[in-house]
Amino acid sequence: MNSGMTRRLASTLSALLACGLVTAAGSSPGLPQRRPVNEFVGDLPALRRADHVGRDGTVRAYATHAQCQFEMTVGTDPRTALPVVADESARRIADCLAAAVAEGANVLILPELSLAFREATRKDVLESIRRTARERQMIVLAGSYYDSSRASRLPVIGPGWEELGYKMHPSRFESSPRQGRGMSAGKELLLVATPFGRIMPLTCVDLISDGVQYVVRNLATRGQVDVIANVNFNPAAWEFMIEANSLARRHPVFVSITNVASAGDAKLQEDCQRTGDTGYCYGNSSLFGNLRERDADCPNCARSIVDLLGPPFISGSTRTLPYDALVAVIPPFQASVLVYDLNLRLTREPATTNAPDQGYPTVRNVRRIALQPATTAKE
């Protein structure tokens, strides 16, 4: 390099330094210097584990789950701008409990906001749930409610024990620009070990949150969770179903979505029934699991799946790709209970090379039962 070129480069560098476009260390000035840490991982939600397997440590080979979809009448609390459920919806929870008992369910899942009553009503409903859990040795994921700090809490109630989970992120219906209104962000995720599997309850939009997904998928990859149970109160069911399908396809877990039949919106119900469900009609409570469809591997799977699905989830006799792990669904506006047995020892359907002692099928006894009033439910 000749001396003229050297002088020109030195002059250019001096000018850039003077203008503040570069620093002597080669970094941009005026910007905060980041520490060498992975900020995304540092922002992941905390996880709390609760062990309720019991002293003998026995986990059932199969667990019977029941998802209850019913209609709610919902208003708004003027003090917090958060949803509040009308007292009349309490009888539907009694119907769900009766149906779960009649079907011999080990785990009952209720939709989001199932406990968002005024305090006196919530106290009565919770006592009824606790009594059923104790008498029937049942676990109830009892929907959610807002506590005094405006956090959304999800009670997981077992026989003689209770854990409270959080909803981590508010939906757009729970956000408010005014101070002291709207939902407070949650503090931690909850993973509960029970005799009926390791269950991770997630509320609504947490299922589609990047940080929550990171934690959940990591747990699933390491074989530390069996069932991801998403409780929902959302008309846009399709987005949650696609995420649930992806989880069940990629990881050895079962994923359930328990939604409301509707929110008392007669206009929406009329439109949906006229045009068909396009993913914005509430409902679609569903179960996702890894089921093979090749006749050689699972000769009864495809036929049983078609019976409990319909458009847009199947094409001919095959599940469409976004829902290729979908096992069963409750249609929108239908008050029903989805009941099934989950194989806790084998979460993926075995291939032809598996021996019979592997314990297939993965999901069995799948049925959809119309929700009847508690006074007429079968004993």
Secondary structure, 3 states (H helix, E strand, C coil): CCHHHHHHHHHHHHHHHHHCCCCCCCCCCCCCCCCCCCHHHHCCCEEEEEECCCCCCCCCCEEEEEEEECCCCEEEECCCCEEEECHHHHHHHHHHHHHHHHCCCCEEEECCCCCCCCHHHHHHHHHHHHHHHHHHCCEEEECCEECCCCEEEEEEEECCEEEEEECCCCCCCCCCCCCCCCCECCCEEEEEEECCEEEEEEEHHHHHCHHHHHHHHHHHHCCCCCEEEEECCCCCHHHHHHHHHHHHHHCCCEEEEECCCCCCCHHHHHHHHHHCCCCCCCCCEEEECECCCCCCCCCCHHHHHHHCCCCCCEECCEECHHHCCEEEEECCCCCEEEEEEEECCCCECCCCCCCHHHCCCCEEEEEEEECCCCCCCCC
